[in-house]
Amino acid sequence: MLVQIEVKKILVDQRHHTPVVILKEMDGERVLPIIIGLVEARAIAAPMEQWEFARPLTHDLLVSVLSSLGGSLQRVVIGRVEEGTYYAELLIDLNGEMITVDARPSDSIAVALRTDAQIFAQDDLLENIPIEIADEHMVDFEASPPLFDETMGPEQLKEYLRQLNPEDFGRFTP
């Protein structure tokens, strides 16, 4: 059974410097946390925070190409998890024909947010855990210290390096 979900928030696990998107069922309290990459976290956060960019990002380009071809994203379905990897599908109406495209959940969510398409998950993927993740290492994506980004300027990189702790690198054993 499919359950409609929404993006509730993006958190960062400070121990591993890993973003986690928290998806919550629309008519309930269950959630689906999915670990994503930094680029994908920014792609999801951009439409949520109404960030403006001078040039279209990859997900904006996909939406534009889809529209130019006469297609529209109808919905996203996160359908399964195998060995810790989640799988999603884009259901696209292309000139009256419904086609399904395999995609990563993070990319699917980023495109869905740009098109106002509904997002669904298989019922058995949702967990009964509180939305306020009680782990002291989890912080809001927007409130987290900057994570390394190859587009950082020299001053931003200095600040990033200044904030690092030896524990950020794990245990070193030669």
C-alpha positions in Angstrom: 0.0 0.0 0.0 1.3 3.5 -0.8 1.3 6.3 1.7 1.5 9.9 0.8 4.5 11.6 2.4 6.0 15.1 2.6 9.5 16.4 3.3 9.5 17.4 6.9 13.1 18.6 7.4 16.7 17.9 6.5 19.0 17.1 9.3 22.8 16.6 9.4 24.4 13.8 11.4 27.4 15.7 12.8 29.3 12.5 13.6 29.5 11.6 9.9 28.8 15.0 8.3 25.9 13.3 6.5 22.6 14.9 5.6 19.4 13.0 6.3 16.1 13.9 4.7 13.1 13.2 7.0 9.9 12.2 5.2 6.7 12.1 7.2 3.4 10.6 6.3 0.7 13.2 5.6 -2.0 11.6 7.7 0.1 10.2 10.6 3.2 10.4 12.6 5.4 7.8 11.0 8.6 8.9 9.2 11.1 7.7 6.7 14.7 9.0 7.3 16.9 8.6 4.2 20.6 9.4 4.2 21.5 11.6 1.2 24.5 13.5 -0.1 25.3 17.2 0.5 24.5 18.2 -3.1 21.2 16.4 -2.9 20.4 18.0 0.4 21.0 21.4 -1.2 18.8 20.5 -4.2 16.0 19.5 -1.8 16.4 22.6 0.4 16.5 25.0 -2.5 12.8 25.0 -3.4 11.8 24.5 0.3 13.8 27.7 1.2 13.0 29.5 -2.1 16.6 30.0 -2.9 17.3 31.8 -6.1 20.1 31.0 -8.5 21.4 32.8 -11.5 21.4 29.7 -13.7 19.2 26.6 -13.5 20.5 23.7 -11.4 20.4 20.1 -12.6 17.0 19.4 -11.2 15.6 22.6 -12.6 17.0 21.6 -16.0 15.3 18.2 -15.8 12.0 19.9 -15.1 12.5 22.2 -18.0 13.4 19.4 -20.4 10.5 17.3 -19.2 8.1 20.2 -19.8 9.6 21.0 -23.2 9.0 17.5 -24.3 5.3 17.7 -23.2 5.7 15.7 -20.0 4.8 16.3 -16.4 5.8 14.6 -13.2 2.7 13.0 -11.8 4.2 11.5 -8.6 7.2 10.0 -7.0 7.1 6.6 -5.4 9.8 5.4 -3.0 9.1 1.7 -3.3 11.8 -0.4 -1.7 15.0 -0.6 0.2 17.7 -3.2 -0.6 20.9 -3.5 1.5 20.4 0.0 2.9 19.8 1.6 -0.5 16.4 3.1 -1.2 14.8 3.0 -4.7 12.4 5.4 -6.2 10.5 5.9 -9.4 9.3 9.0 -11.3 5.8 8.5 -12.8 5.7 10.8 -15.8 2.8 11.6 -18.0 4.3 12.1 -21.4 1.8 13.2 -24.0 -0.9 11.0 -22.4 1.3 8.0 -21.9 2.4 7.1 -18.3 6.1 6.1 -18.2 8.1 5.1 -15.1 11.8 6.2 -14.7 14.1 4.7 -12.1 15.7 7.4 -9.9 17.4 8.0 -6.6 14.9 9.1 -3.9 16.9 12.3 -3.3 16.7 13.3 -7.0 13.1 12.3 -7.1 12.2 14.5 -4.1 14.2 17.4 -5.5 12.2 17.2 -8.8 8.9 16.6 -7.0 9.4 19.8 -4.9 10.0 21.8 -8.1 6.8 20.5 -9.8 4.5 20.2 -6.8 4.2 16.5 -7.5 3.0 14.2 -4.8 5.5 11.9 -3.1 4.5 8.4 -1.9 6.3 5.6 -0.1 5.5 1.9 0.4 3.8 1.6 3.8 6.3 -0.9 5.2 9.2 1.6 4.7 7.8 4.0 7.3 8.9 3.8 10.9 7.2 4.7 14.1 10.0 7.0 15.5 9.5 10.5 16.8 10.0 13.3 14.3 12.3 15.0 16.7 15.2 12.7 16.3 16.6 12.6 19.8 20.2 12.1 18.8 22.3 14.9 20.1 24.5 14.6 16.9 21.6 15.6 14.6 21.1 19.3 13.8 18.9 21.1 11.2 20.6 21.3 7.8 20.3 25.1 7.8 21.6 25.5 11.3 24.5 23.1 10.9 28.1 24.4 10.4 29.0 24.5 6.8 30.0 21.2 5.3 32.9 21.1 2.9 32.0 22.2 -0.6 34.3 22.4 -3.6 32.9 25.8 -4.4 34.0 27.3 -1.1 36.2 30.4 -1.4 39.5 30.6 0.6 37.9 32.3 3.6 35.0 29.8 3.7 37.5 26.9 3.5 39.6 28.4 6.3 36.5 28.7 8.5 35.4 25.1 7.7 38.9 23.8 8.6 38.9 25.9 11.8 35.7 24.3 13.0 36.9 20.7 12.4 37.6 18.5 15.5 40.0 15.5 15.5 36.9 13.4 16.2 35.5 14.4 12.8 38.0 12.1 11.2 37.2 9.0 13.2 39.9 6.9 14.9 43.2 6.8 13.1 45.3 3.7 13.5 48.4 3.4 11.3 
